[in-house]
Amino acid sequence: MFLNYNLKNMKIKLIKLFLRLAISLSFLSAVADRFGMWPAEISVWGNWQNFVDYSAVINPWMPA
C-alpha cells in the first residue's frame, strides 16, 4: 500500500514538473520571437520594433 501511494505521488510530481517546463518554454519562445531570435519563416513578430508598433496600435492610451 505504501509503495502504491509513493508511485502515485511520484507520477503526480513528474506530471507537474513536465507541465511547468512546457509552460516556461512556451513563454520563453514568445519572448525569443519578440526579440527576433526565431527564423523569419516561423516568426510572428520578426523583431522588437514590429511588436512595439503593434502594441501602440492596440494600446493607443499608452504611447510607446
PyMOL commands that place a pseudoatom at each C-alpha (Angstrom):
pseudoatom trace, name=CA, resn=MET, resi=1, chain=A, elem=C, hetatm=0, pos=[0.000, 0.000, 0.000]
pseudoatom trace, name=CA, resn=PHE, resi=2, chain=A, elem=C, hetatm=0, pos=[2.775, 2.432, 0.884]
pseudoatom trace, name=CA, resn=LEU, resi=3, chain=A, elem=C, hetatm=0, pos=[4.615, 1.567, -2.330]
pseudoatom trace, name=CA, resn=ASN, resi=4, chain=A, elem=C, hetatm=0, pos=[1.492, 2.217, -4.404]
pseudoatom trace, name=CA, resn=TYR, resi=5, chain=A, elem=C, hetatm=0, pos=[0.995, 5.627, -2.740]
pseudoatom trace, name=CA, resn=ASN, resi=6, chain=A, elem=C, hetatm=0, pos=[4.656, 6.508, -3.286]
pseudoatom trace, name=CA, resn=LEU, resi=7, chain=A, elem=C, hetatm=0, pos=[4.480, 5.658, -7.004]
pseudoatom trace, name=CA, resn=LYS, resi=8, chain=A, elem=C, hetatm=0, pos=[1.294, 7.670, -7.421]
pseudoatom trace, name=CA, resn=ASN, resi=9, chain=A, elem=C, hetatm=0, pos=[2.873, 10.635, -5.650]
pseudoatom trace, name=CA, resn=MET, resi=10, chain=A, elem=C, hetatm=0, pos=[5.958, 10.332, -7.871]
pseudoatom trace, name=CA, resn=LYS, resi=11, chain=A, elem=C, hetatm=0, pos=[3.804, 10.319, -11.036]
pseudoatom trace, name=CA, resn=ILE, resi=12, chain=A, elem=C, hetatm=0, pos=[1.992, 13.462, -9.893]
pseudoatom trace, name=CA, resn=LYS, resi=13, chain=A, elem=C, hetatm=0, pos=[5.305, 15.206, -9.246]
pseudoatom trace, name=CA, resn=LEU, resi=14, chain=A, elem=C, hetatm=0, pos=[6.611, 14.254, -12.692]
pseudoatom trace, name=CA, resn=ILE, resi=15, chain=A, elem=C, hetatm=0, pos=[3.436, 15.497, -14.371]
pseudoatom trace, name=CA, resn=LYS, resi=16, chain=A, elem=C, hetatm=0, pos=[3.689, 18.816, -12.507]
pseudoatom trace, name=CA, resn=LEU, resi=17, chain=A, elem=C, hetatm=0, pos=[7.342, 19.140, -13.491]
pseudoatom trace, name=CA, resn=PHE, resi=18, chain=A, elem=C, hetatm=0, pos=[6.566, 18.451, -17.156]
pseudoatom trace, name=CA, resn=LEU, resi=19, chain=A, elem=C, hetatm=0, pos=[3.729, 20.984, -17.192]
pseudoatom trace, name=CA, resn=ARG, resi=20, chain=A, elem=C, hetatm=0, pos=[5.893, 23.652, -15.570]
pseudoatom trace, name=CA, resn=LEU, resi=21, chain=A, elem=C, hetatm=0, pos=[8.651, 23.069, -18.115]
pseudoatom trace, name=CA, resn=ALA, resi=22, chain=A, elem=C, hetatm=0, pos=[6.202, 23.173, -21.021]
pseudoatom trace, name=CA, resn=ILE, resi=23, chain=A, elem=C, hetatm=0, pos=[4.663, 26.452, -19.861]
pseudoatom trace, name=CA, resn=SER, resi=24, chain=A, elem=C, hetatm=0, pos=[8.028, 28.070, -19.177]
pseudoatom trace, name=CA, resn=LEU, resi=25, chain=A, elem=C, hetatm=0, pos=[9.383, 27.040, -22.589]
pseudoatom trace, name=CA, resn=SER, resi=26, chain=A, elem=C, hetatm=0, pos=[6.327, 28.433, -24.318]
pseudoatom trace, name=CA, resn=PHE, resi=27, chain=A, elem=C, hetatm=0, pos=[6.778, 31.798, -22.598]
pseudoatom trace, name=CA, resn=LEU, resi=28, chain=A, elem=C, hetatm=0, pos=[10.482, 31.832, -23.426]
pseudoatom trace, name=CA, resn=SER, resi=29, chain=A, elem=C, hetatm=0, pos=[9.647, 31.013, -27.037]
pseudoatom trace, name=CA, resn=ALA, resi=30, chain=A, elem=C, hetatm=0, pos=[7.293, 34.002, -27.215]
pseudoatom trace, name=CA, resn=VAL, resi=31, chain=A, elem=C, hetatm=0, pos=[9.974, 36.282, -25.766]
pseudoatom trace, name=CA, resn=ALA, resi=32, chain=A, elem=C, hetatm=0, pos=[12.539, 34.945, -28.249]
pseudoatom trace, name=CA, resn=ASP, resi=33, chain=A, elem=C, hetatm=0, pos=[10.109, 35.675, -31.080]
pseudoatom trace, name=CA, resn=ARG, resi=34, chain=A, elem=C, hetatm=0, pos=[9.642, 39.271, -29.930]
pseudoatom trace, name=CA, resn=PHE, resi=35, chain=A, elem=C, hetatm=0, pos=[13.406, 39.771, -29.833]
pseudoatom trace, name=CA, resn=GLY, resi=36, chain=A, elem=C, hetatm=0, pos=[13.785, 38.314, -33.346]
pseudoatom trace, name=CA, resn=MET, resi=37, chain=A, elem=C, hetatm=0, pos=[15.660, 35.166, -32.322]
pseudoatom trace, name=CA, resn=TRP, resi=38, chain=A, elem=C, hetatm=0, pos=[13.482, 32.803, -34.402]
pseudoatom trace, name=CA, resn=PRO, resi=39, chain=A, elem=C, hetatm=0, pos=[13.958, 32.434, -38.177]
pseudoatom trace, name=CA, resn=ALA, resi=40, chain=A, elem=C, hetatm=0, pos=[11.706, 34.607, -40.337]
pseudoatom trace, name=CA, resn=GLU, resi=41, chain=A, elem=C, hetatm=0, pos=[9.823, 31.546, -41.681]
pseudoatom trace, name=CA, resn=ILE, resi=42, chain=A, elem=C, hetatm=0, pos=[8.363, 30.690, -38.277]
pseudoatom trace, name=CA, resn=SER, resi=43, chain=A, elem=C, hetatm=0, pos=[8.438, 34.089, -36.598]
pseudoatom trace, name=CA, resn=VAL, resi=44, chain=A, elem=C, hetatm=0, pos=[5.247, 36.032, -35.954]
pseudoatom trace, name=CA, resn=TRP, resi=45, chain=A, elem=C, hetatm=0, pos=[6.681, 39.384, -34.874]
pseudoatom trace, name=CA, resn=GLY, resi=46, chain=A, elem=C, hetatm=0, pos=[10.089, 39.212, -36.522]
pseudoatom trace, name=CA, resn=ASN, resi=47, chain=A, elem=C, hetatm=0, pos=[11.724, 41.843, -34.352]
pseudoatom trace, name=CA, resn=TRP, resi=48, chain=A, elem=C, hetatm=0, pos=[11.128, 44.060, -31.359]
pseudoatom trace, name=CA, resn=GLN, resi=49, chain=A, elem=C, hetatm=0, pos=[10.066, 47.092, -33.396]
pseudoatom trace, name=CA, resn=ASN, resi=50, chain=A, elem=C, hetatm=0, pos=[7.159, 45.223, -35.034]
pseudoatom trace, name=CA, resn=PHE, resi=51, chain=A, elem=C, hetatm=0, pos=[5.970, 44.196, -31.580]
pseudoatom trace, name=CA, resn=VAL, resi=52, chain=A, elem=C, hetatm=0, pos=[6.199, 47.766, -30.274]
pseudoatom trace, name=CA, resn=ASP, resi=53, chain=A, elem=C, hetatm=0, pos=[4.375, 49.147, -33.324]
pseudoatom trace, name=CA, resn=TYR, resi=54, chain=A, elem=C, hetatm=0, pos=[1.524, 46.658, -32.972]
pseudoatom trace, name=CA, resn=SER, resi=55, chain=A, elem=C, hetatm=0, pos=[1.313, 47.286, -29.226]
pseudoatom trace, name=CA, resn=ALA, resi=56, chain=A, elem=C, hetatm=0, pos=[0.943, 51.017, -29.950]
pseudoatom trace, name=CA, resn=VAL, resi=57, chain=A, elem=C, hetatm=0, pos=[-1.958, 50.261, -32.308]
pseudoatom trace, name=CA, resn=ILE, resi=58, chain=A, elem=C, hetatm=0, pos=[-3.907, 48.185, -29.790]
pseudoatom trace, name=CA, resn=ASN, resi=59, chain=A, elem=C, hetatm=0, pos=[-2.995, 50.406, -26.813]
pseudoatom trace, name=CA, resn=PRO, resi=60, chain=A, elem=C, hetatm=0, pos=[-3.470, 53.993, -28.007]
pseudoatom trace, name=CA, resn=TRP, resi=61, chain=A, elem=C, hetatm=0, pos=[-3.806, 55.363, -24.462]
pseudoatom trace, name=CA, resn=MET, resi=62, chain=A, elem=C, hetatm=0, pos=[-0.302, 54.109, -23.552]
pseudoatom trace, name=CA, resn=PRO, resi=63, chain=A, elem=C, hetatm=0, pos=[2.212, 55.580, -26.034]
pseudoatom trace, name=CA, resn=ALA, resi=64, chain=A, elem=C, hetatm=0, pos=[5.465, 53.736, -26.594]
for i in range(1, 64): cmd.bond("trace and resi %d" % i, "trace and resi %d" % (i + 1))
show_as sticks, trace
zoom trace
